[in-house]
Amino acid sequence: MHVAFFSDQHPATLGGLQVSVGLQRDFLEARGHTGTVCSPDSKRRPSPQYSRPHDVLLRSISTGQQSMHLAGKIVDRETDAGFSKRPPVDIVHVQADIWGAWNGYRFALRHGLPLVHTMHTNIEPGLPAVVPFPRTAFQLLYWAQRRYLRAGPVHDIAAYVRAFAQLADAVIVPSAHFARRLADYGIDRDIRVIPTGVDDRQIDAARPAVRLPRERPVLVWPGRISKEKRLDETIRAFALSKVDADLHVYGAGPKLRRCMSLSESLGVADRVSYHGTVSHGAMLAAIRQADLVIQSSLGFETQGLTVYEAVSLGTPVLVRDQDVARDLPPAWRFAVADASIESFAAGLRRIPEMLSSGEFGGLGPPPTQFRQSKLTAQILEIYETLLAQAGRPASAPRPIARRATAPRLIARRLIARR
């Protein structure tokens, strides 16, 4: 089976989505399948392990750490030229929410291929967190959705997301709480919850490490140091709690200097260590050594990849977002009472007591539900079901027209004109 993944970002750049696509491809290839990623090109490629020389890379515009392209007939021709050098595609899996999604849908509709869409991003709070003029950005998104997918009236984020869901053959989301949000947007179809997986190989490599002795608990905060991740609030709560522990921060981002200055001004700089950007393997080793991993964002995450990794390694977690907490095994997570800094501090204050009492110890073997091997098996079942419904075996020598519904046939013809 040949799966064409469409992504908003180059697979060798940093980000949870890129890791998700990379792991899915790795584990599909381990089962004998083929995966090709179509994405914007990028000059920055800090994670080359997730890219392949045969990926279809489209001419793009770089904006800071991001790359982007638009859609339309020129991009269609460039995409088709790239895939013409690869084996026939059996199924399209869109792992994107903006330009990668437009391009993937157009490709699938143009060639009569089944399409699966994993919706990763909570765009409503996510876009304002990363762009300077969010109102303008939203209006551009809606215009592009109308133009590139001929989606009809799209004037809000609910209609934007519904336009994708109405054309997809299957919709996947990484968490139950994100599925509920899509239902609130008016998507009334079946939505499969399949989390972003953790790499079995790296978990198995890091898990046997014995935690080194330490004078006081080690707390680890991993992630991008940006406004929406709320490291500054972690530092405030850590100072307010006066907890006898050390906080280790892994990551970089636009708020790094501000958070370092905040540690100094609050008098906790001697107990807050900044390690910068490290390899994924080094990050997992740090998480394994930690007594506790902290996730401090609120209402932003569609899933909790770092906390999935933590519990899979046998390290308990403290989370502020109740929705993320509900997606975790109860024995391995502690959720603070509410969104206030005071409640966050109260939760941190309890950590030494919980660790010493065994409340976060003796929890049994780490959960295995987030391992990519298990999740890939679920995704393959979806692929195989769609191919069977389309009346075509995997890796047919030539694409066979699928039994499209009337709206889908109309959409294909309309999009082809653009």
Secondary structure, DSSP 8 states (H G I E B T S, - for coil): -EEEEEESS-TTS-SHHHHHHHHHHHHHHHTT-EEEEEEE--S--S-GGG--TT-EEE--EEETTEEE---SHHHHHHHHHHHTTS----EEEEE-SSHHHHHHHHHHHHHT--EEEE----HHHHHHHH-S-HHHHHHHHHHHHHHHH--S---SHHHHHHHHHHH-SEEEES-HHHHHHHHHTT--S-EEE----B-HHHHHHHTT------SS-EEEEES--SGGGTHHHHHHHHHHHT-S-EEEEE---TTHHHHHHHHHHTT-GGGEEE--S--HHHHHHHHHH-SEEEE---S--SS-HHHHHHHHTT--EEES-HHHHHTS-GGGEEE-SSSSHHHHHHHHHHHHHHHHHTTTS---S---TTBHHHHHHHHHHHHHHHHHHTT--TT-SS-------HHHHHHHHHHHT-
